[in-house]
């Protein structure tokens, strides 16, 4: 993605920065201190950096997400387990599980089986949602999903049935 496109995406989402307009304290905390945290964490220097800004930015997000959620089992289909393990040392990569704790997957048509295995504590991250926005909208508005965060580069969904359904756009 070139610099002009990145700037255009950032400008289009400028009114969705740092949790502006989010009324839920839980969602606001998640946006401020997990998604858009700017302070360096303890392991940032140890994490791999191959020069790809988007991979690094998403990797640091997955690190913070694993640090926040502390999952034991992670479904990783995009190759970010180094970042997840740095955030949660007890995390193990699994191919399949009965109940999903944390999953990082590319956006694909066969998401229904994955969402069926999600419980109230599950978090699923769909990567590269900008490539298939119509599919992302159907996932975000699925009846099983309660809270969805659209970060343009990836989408994060939660399944807590005690909460009201909401879909946020975040300038990431």
N, C-alpha and C positions, 0 to 999 in steps of 0.2 A: 504494500500500500504506500503510495507516494505522499510526500509532505503536503501537497495541495488537498488531497482527499482527506488526510488526517485533520487538517485545519478546518475543512468544510464540515466534517462530522462534529468536531469540537464546537464550532460556532452554532450549528443547528441545535445543539444540546446545551447551550450556555445557561439556560434558565433552569437546568436540572443539576446544577453543581452542588456538591457537598451537603446533600440532604435538604435543600430548599423545598418547602412545600410538603414535606413528609410529616404527617401528624402523629403517627404511631411511634412511641419512644423506642420500641424494639427495632423497628425498621430504620429509624433515624440513626440509632447506635450502629447498626450493621453497615449502613452506607458510610457514616463518618469514620468508624474505627476499624472496619474490615476492608470495604471496597476502596475508599479514597484516603486511606491512611498515608500520610506523607513522611512521618518520622521513620528513621531506619530501625529495623528490628535486629535482634542479636545475631542472626545467621545470614543476613543479606550478603556479606562479603564472601561467605563460603559457597554461595549458590552459583551454579554454572551461568556463564554469560558468553554466548557465542556471537554477539554483535547484532542479533536480530531484536530490535526494540520491542516488537509486538510479542514475541515469544517470552522475552524477559518480563515485560509488564504483566502478562497473564500468569507467568510462573510465580511472580511475587504475590499476585492476588491469590493463587491457589495455596501458596505458603501461608498467607494470613488467614485464609478460610480454614485450612487444616489446623492452624494454631487456635482458632476460635472454636471450632466444632470438636476437635480431638476424636476423630473417627478411628475405630479399630480395623475396619475393612474398607478398602477403597477400590472401586472399579475404575481403572485408568485405561482409556482407549485412545489417548492422544499423546502419551509419553511424557507425563509431568510428575512422575512418582518421586524424582529427586527433590522437587520443591515441596511436595506433600510430606515426605518423610522428614524434611528439615523442620516443618511446622509441627509435626506430631510423630515422635519417634516410635510409638507403638503401632502406627498404621501399617497394615499389610495389604499388598496388592492381591486382589482376587479377580478371577474371570467372571464368576457368577456367584450370587448369594441369594438366600431366600428373602432377606430384608436388606435393602440398600441403606447404608449410612451416608456415604459420600460417593458420588459418581461424577467423573469428568469424561464426557463422551462428545464425539462430533455430532452435529445435528444431522438426523437421518429420519427416514420415513418410519422405521420400525421402533419408535419410542414407546409404543403402547405397552409392550411387555415389561419394559423397564419401570414405567410409572405404576404398573400394577403391583410391583414389589416394594413400593415406597411406603414407609410408615410416617408417623407424625414427626419424627426426628430426622427424617431423610432430607438430604440436599443433593440436587442434581444440577450440574453445570453443563450446558450445551455450548460447545465451542463453534465459532464462525457462523453465528446466527444471521449476520448481514448477507450471507450468500443465499439464504433461503428464508426471507422475512415472513412469507405467508405461512410456512411451516412453523416458524417460531411463534407467530400469533396463535396458531391452533394449539400449540403446546401451552403457552402462557394462559390461555383462556379455557384450558381443559378443566372439567369439573373436579378432578382430583387435586389440582394445583390451587393453593390458597394465596401465596405471595410469589410474584415473579419480578425479577430485576432485569431489565433490558440494558446491557452495557455496550451494545452495538457489536463488540468483538465476541462477546459471549453472553449467555443468559443464565441466570441462577434462579431455580425454583425451589419452593418450600411447600410442605404438605400438612401443616399444623391445622387441624380441623376446628380448633377453638377460635381461630382468627377469621376475620372477614376477608374475602378474596380481594386482592388488590394487585395491580400491575404498575410498576414504576419504571420510568425511563431515567437513567442515571448517566451523567456526563462523566465517563471514566477516562 
